[in-house]
Amino acid sequence: MSKIKLYCSSLLIVCCSVFFSCSKEIPPEIRVPVNFDNTTGVDKIDKAKEYDVVVYGGTSAGIIAALEVAQSGKTVLLIKPSDTALGGMTTNGLGVTDVLNTEILGGLTRDFYQKIKEYYSNSQNWFLGNASTYRRYSSNGDVMIWFEPKAAQFVLQDLIIKNAIPVLHSERLDLKNGVKKNMLNAITSIKMESGLVIKGKMFIDASYEGDLMAKSGVSYTYGRESNSQYNERVNGVQRLHSWERNELPDGIFIYGLGSLTLAPNGTSDKKIQAYCYRMCLTNVKENRRTIAKPFDYDEDDYKILFEYVKNYAGNYLCDFGPLPNGKTDSNNFGPISTDYVGKNYNYPEGNYAERQRITEEHKRYQIGFMWTLANHPKIPERIREFYKEWGLPKDEFVESDNWPKQLYIREGRRMISDYVMTENNCTGKIVVSQPVTLADYPMDSHIVQRYIDSKGNLKNEGQLMATTPKPYPIDYRSIVPKSTECTNLFVPVCLSASHIAMGSIRMEPVYMALGQVAAIAAVQSLEKGKKTQELSYEVLKTELLRKKMILQ
């Protein structure tokens, strides 16, 4: 399909899945993107040439990085690995953007959110209400940070096509022998599973998994450090207080679903905060598909839920962030919800098959969770009646049966470079010397594990949200490896940060900004013939100030 045809908007009706009801007809007045996940800005990709910059990972950070390189006049190739989602979480349900101060949004990141507002300035993009009746349309000035998944798809598709960004689909890195380096520790080429070899002068790993980073011989970690390692307070194991919203109440006795021992607070481990899908739900009947019982439904997955709702007085068991057109960004909410706790520990180091298994298990659990809330007799009637009103929007994720393609990889691998961002940077106790962009979200970790306390109660561990007093800068050195490991690679997503600092940094607009920083630095390194670690910060800073990426 040509890029012109990709750009056109029309209706796309696809076959129904065993998970959902068969009614998928989209109301005729509703626009949907066409073939978004196969978008490319060129009709033919030259796979033999050496590109100035190769970007691995089709996340929002990867797209922004590729856009910056393209606009600089250098050649770029964006590789969206097989079985990943173009745009990452930005186009897959995370429409309630995690930023507290929109003033920190600069460069192409701010341009993206300005284009989201332009999208909603068009009355054709409203089929329920309008801009004037949606409070979040005007609450942040020239940008809009709460949006439907398809709005982000329209905007990013437009950027890719108008800037002629070549996007290589259906390829992914050979995890056994996929990176070739020269004697100067510079990557010269990467090999895909198909045998295809891609040559480049500079490389950016913008994936959530960090495979290119890891297979390039770069130091990294995953899991949680001890508090003592970086002089932090809220890293490592963290018990919840009994009064916290995300703690299970006393009286839930289910052995086999939690560890019988728990290390002291602040202890390191290799466990990962829980993942989920950021569901887009709707209660608009004309645009709603009922969530049906999965064919491989396992009632045992919901033992904790059944015990919890016996004494739970509310209705909300997942979040309902209100998006335009009667939709939601629905996230985990409370002590038992859409997060599939403890089922992702093997994801960071897993091969493709293992990750696929984990992804499918999360999908099965979460769809089953939503069906259970609406239908299972062990769920109180008031909750069942509430959730029966909600389903999947027919006009979202039309290429993946109305379900998001991207599992929310809140945290995976993290590079260890010459500068590690820590809690002390987030709180302002330590200020970096080479700032490249700003972050401001609290240090946020979801539940990591469940355990049995001394009284036999099942409890949650790892959930916390620690304040960042004001926006804080991220250091350039945290996105480049050590010079002894790789000299032409940037890592804007799996950057060098402790677990708890990553809990603040890991937000989509920050990833976008770091993607642009990586691209600017890559172009400058090429033009000046410098290793990424040798690039003059003052020269980089001048360009970041010009593009309003930093405020000083």
Buried (B, 14 or more C-beta within 10 A) or exposed (E): EEBEEBBEEEBBEEEBBEBBBEEBEBEEEBBBBBBBBBBBBBEEBEBEEBBBBBBBBBBBBBBBBBBBBBBBEBBBBBBBBBEBBBBBBBBBBBBBBBBBEBBBBBBBBBBBBBBBBEBBEEEEBBBBEEBEEBEBBEEBEEBBBBBBBBBBBBBBBBBBBEBEBBBBBEBBBBBEEBBBBEEEBBBBBBBBBEEBBBBBBBBBBBBBBBBBBBBBBBBBBBBBBBBEBBEBBBBBBBBBEEEEEBBBBEEBEBEEBBBEEBBEBBBBBEBBBBBBBBBBBBBBEBBBBBBBBBEEBEEEBBBBBBBBBEEBEEBBBBBBBBBBBBBBBBBBBBBBBBBBBBBBBEBBBBEBEEBEEBBEBBBBBBBBBBBBBBBBEBBBEEBBEBBBEBBBBBBBBBBBBBBBBBBBBBBBBBBBBBBBBBBBBBBEEBEBEBBBBBBBBBBBBBBBBBBBBEEEBBBBBBBBBBEBEEBBBBBBBBBBBBBEBBBBBBBBBBBBBBBBBBBBBBBBBBBBBBBBBBBBBBBBBBEEEBBBBEBEBEBBBEBBEEBEBBBE
